[in-house]
Amino acid sequence: MVQLSIPAAAAPPSAAHAAPAAAAASSRGLRAGPQRTHTRCSAVKTAYPPVETTQQLPTDAPTDVVYDAIVIGSGMGGLATASQLAAKGARVLVLEK
């Protein structure tokens, strides 16, 4: 559930406040548009995914895996090379930060 709180001071400006800004903008040759106001919102932060779900995930990785090629970097060249090797039947591992 997200809780939002908007302070009363962040209410949109009235027409009386917008008129001087519009007049100043038009005297400089700028278009007068709606005044922008910034509001601060606070939300309740929850962990995603839930901690209960992550604790049930297996964390042991196989250690006896053999690869024909290891490509470091998943840029255009790395992915092109890895796809060509995999298309020819090689077991390829692509590593990226």
C-alpha positions as CSV (number, residue, x, y, z in Angstrom):
1,M,0.0,0.0,0.0
2,V,1.4,3.4,-0.9
3,Q,0.6,6.4,1.4
4,L,1.0,9.8,-0.1
5,S,1.0,13.0,1.8
6,I,0.9,16.4,0.1
7,P,1.6,19.4,2.3
8,A,-1.0,22.2,2.2
9,A,1.7,24.7,1.2
10,A,2.0,22.9,-2.1
11,A,-1.4,23.8,-3.4
12,P,-1.5,25.2,-7.0
13,P,-1.1,29.0,-7.2
14,S,-4.2,31.1,-7.7
15,A,-4.8,33.2,-10.8
16,A,-3.6,36.3,-8.9
17,H,-0.2,34.8,-8.4
18,A,0.1,33.6,-12.0
19,A,-0.7,36.9,-13.6
20,P,2.6,38.7,-12.8
21,A,4.6,35.8,-14.0
22,A,2.6,35.6,-17.3
23,A,3.1,39.4,-17.8
24,A,6.8,39.1,-17.2
25,A,7.1,36.2,-19.5
26,S,5.2,37.9,-22.3
27,S,7.4,41.1,-22.0
28,R,10.5,38.9,-22.7
29,G,8.8,37.2,-25.6
30,L,8.2,33.9,-23.9
31,R,5.0,31.9,-23.9
32,A,3.2,31.9,-20.6
33,G,2.3,28.5,-19.4
34,P,0.9,27.0,-16.3
35,Q,3.0,27.5,-13.2
36,R,4.7,24.3,-12.0
37,T,4.6,23.4,-8.4
38,H,6.7,20.7,-6.7
39,T,5.2,18.4,-4.2
40,R,6.9,16.0,-1.9
41,C,5.5,12.6,-1.6
42,S,6.4,10.0,0.9
43,A,5.7,6.3,0.3
44,V,6.0,3.2,2.5
45,K,9.0,1.3,1.2
46,T,8.8,-2.5,1.2
47,A,11.4,-5.0,0.0
48,Y,10.9,-6.5,-3.4
49,P,10.8,-9.4,-3.7
50,P,9.7,-10.3,-0.2
51,V,12.4,-11.6,2.1
52,E,10.5,-14.9,2.6
53,T,10.7,-15.5,-1.2
54,T,14.4,-14.9,-1.5
55,Q,15.2,-17.2,1.5
56,Q,13.6,-20.1,-0.4
57,L,15.7,-19.7,-3.5
58,P,18.5,-22.2,-4.1
59,T,21.9,-20.6,-3.7
60,D,24.2,-23.5,-4.5
61,A,25.7,-23.4,-8.0
62,P,27.2,-26.3,-9.9
63,T,30.9,-26.4,-9.9
64,D,31.5,-29.0,-12.5
65,V,30.3,-27.0,-15.5
66,V,32.6,-27.0,-18.6
67,Y,32.4,-24.3,-21.3
68,D,33.9,-24.2,-24.7
69,A,34.2,-20.5,-24.6
70,I,33.9,-17.7,-22.1
71,V,33.1,-14.2,-23.4
72,I,33.8,-11.3,-21.1
73,G,31.6,-8.3,-22.0
74,S,28.1,-8.3,-23.5
75,G,28.7,-5.5,-25.9
76,M,28.0,-5.8,-29.6
77,G,31.2,-7.7,-30.3
78,G,30.8,-10.0,-27.3
79,L,27.2,-10.9,-28.0
80,A,27.9,-11.4,-31.8
81,T,30.8,-13.7,-31.0
82,A,28.9,-15.6,-28.4
83,S,25.9,-16.1,-30.7
84,Q,28.1,-17.3,-33.6
85,L,29.8,-19.8,-31.3
86,A,26.5,-21.0,-29.8
87,A,25.1,-21.4,-33.3
88,K,27.9,-23.8,-34.1
89,G,27.2,-25.9,-31.0
90,A,29.7,-24.5,-28.5
91,R,28.8,-24.1,-24.8
92,V,29.3,-20.4,-24.2
93,L,29.3,-18.3,-21.0
94,V,28.9,-14.5,-21.3
95,L,30.1,-12.5,-18.3
96,E,29.1,-8.9,-17.6
97,K,29.4,-6.6,-14.6
